[in-house]
Amino acid sequence: MHIHIIAVGKLKEKYLTQGIAEYAKRLSSYVKMDITEVPDEKAPEHLSEQEAEQIKQKEGERILAKIPDDAYVIALAIEGKMKSSEQFAASLDKLATYGKSKIAFVIGGSLGLSKQVMERADEALSFSKMTFPHQLMRLILLEQIYRAFRIIRGEPYHK
């Protein structure tokens, strides 16, 4: 399986970079994985709805350009479906079983994802009704992917 994470913005915090590197290393024995960063748009503190949509549109175009044509796309979105770790593991296992070996996870910028990205997505996944910084979401996503593969293989992992 090949997992591609496409995320808006650069990681700046060292602790996040180190955590992501650790989980990427752990995942290397389960999957081929890569992370692509696309530039975020600079946004003023107070935006009109139209300005916010324009920013999401520009970031969305950059995201869409990085999604492989044959990828199964999972967009991380607050309005997406919530799953337990076990349900998430089962859905990844099912995708692999049915030949969906390329999975692209998409993490938007601070304003979320454009309508076009959401339309391209095969599913929307939510980790919580709470809002998380999009940089932190990368680390949380990698940890859950790692946990999923441990569950799929019946290997122990702390709860």
N, C-alpha and C positions, 0 to 999 in steps of 0.2 A: 504494500500500500504506500502511496505517496501523499503526504499531507503538505499542503501549501497554505501558509498563513499570509494573508495580505492585510496590512495594517496602515492606517493613515498616521503620519507623523514619525519623527525620530525619537528614539529612546535617549533620554539624557541622564536619568538617575542610575548611578552605578549599581545600587542594590537590585534594581529591576533587571539590568543587563546581566548581572551575575546569576540571578535566579533563573532567568530565561536560558542562559548558557547551560546551567546545571540540568534543567529539564530536557533541553535539546540533546544533551549528551546521554541522559537516561533513555530517551526515546529512540536513539540511534540503533539500539538493538531490536527494535520492534518495527520501525517504519523509516522510509526515506522522508526527510522533512526539510523544508526551507521556508524562510521568512522573508517577505518582500515588504519594504517600506515605501510608501508613496508620499510625496510631499503634502503637507497640510497647507491650507489657505490661511493667511493671516486674517484674523477677524477682529474688528473693533469690539469694545466692551458691550455696547448697545447696538443691536442689529434690528433692522426691520425684518419682517417675515420674508420679504422678497430678497433681501441681501443674504439671509440665512440659506434660502433655497439656492441662490446662485453659488454660494460656497459649497454646499453639498453637491451641487451639479458638477462643479469643477473637480472636486475630490472624487466623485463617482466616476467620472470619465477616466481618471487615472487608475482607479481600482479596476474598472471593466477592462482596460487595456492589459492588465496583468493576469486576468483569469483565463486559464487554458480552456479552449473550446470544449474539451471532453471532460471537464471537471464537474463533479457534483458540488454545488455551492451551498454552504451553510453560512448565512448572515447572522452575526450576533446583533440582536436588536431587543430592546426592552419589551417590545410588543410580541416577541417570539414565544414559542412554546417552552415551558420549563420542564426539565427532566431531572430525575434523580441520577446519580452517578451510574447506577446499575442500568437504568434505561438508556443513558447516553452510550454506555459500553455496548449494550445490545444493538442499538441503532448503527454504531460503527461496524460491529460484527456483521450485521445484516447487509450493510452496503458492500462490504468486502465479499460476502457470499454471493451477492447478485452482480458481481463484476464492476462495481463502482470503485475502482482502485485509486482514482485520483480525486481527492477531496480538497476543496479550497474553503478555508474559513476566512470570513471577511470581518474586520473590525474597523468601524468608521471612526471619524474624527469626533471632536467634542460636540458637534451638532447632530451627529448620527449619520445615517446612510441615505443616499438619494433614492428617489422613487425607481430610477432605472436599475440601480444595484439590487434593490429589493425585488424587482420584477425578474431579474436574472437568477436570483437565489432559488434553489430547489426547496429550501426550508429556512425558517427563521428560528433561532435558538436564543432563549433568554436565560441568563444565569440568576437573575433576581429582578424584583420590581425596583430594587435600589439602583442608583446610578453609580457607576465606578469610573475612575479615570481610564481613558482608553489605553494608556500605557500599561497600567496595572492589569487590565483585562487580558493582555497577552500572556502574562505570567499565570493568571488564573486558568486561562484556556489550556496552556501547555500542561499544567498540573493535572487538569481533568482528562486530557487526552492520555497522559501517562497512566493515570489511575484506571482509565477505561481499558487500556491494554493489559494491565495487571489483572483486572477483573476477567477479561476475555480469556486469558491464559490460566485462570485459576490460581494465580500467584498471590501471596499475602500482601496486604497493603493496609496501613493503619486507617482507622475510621475516624 
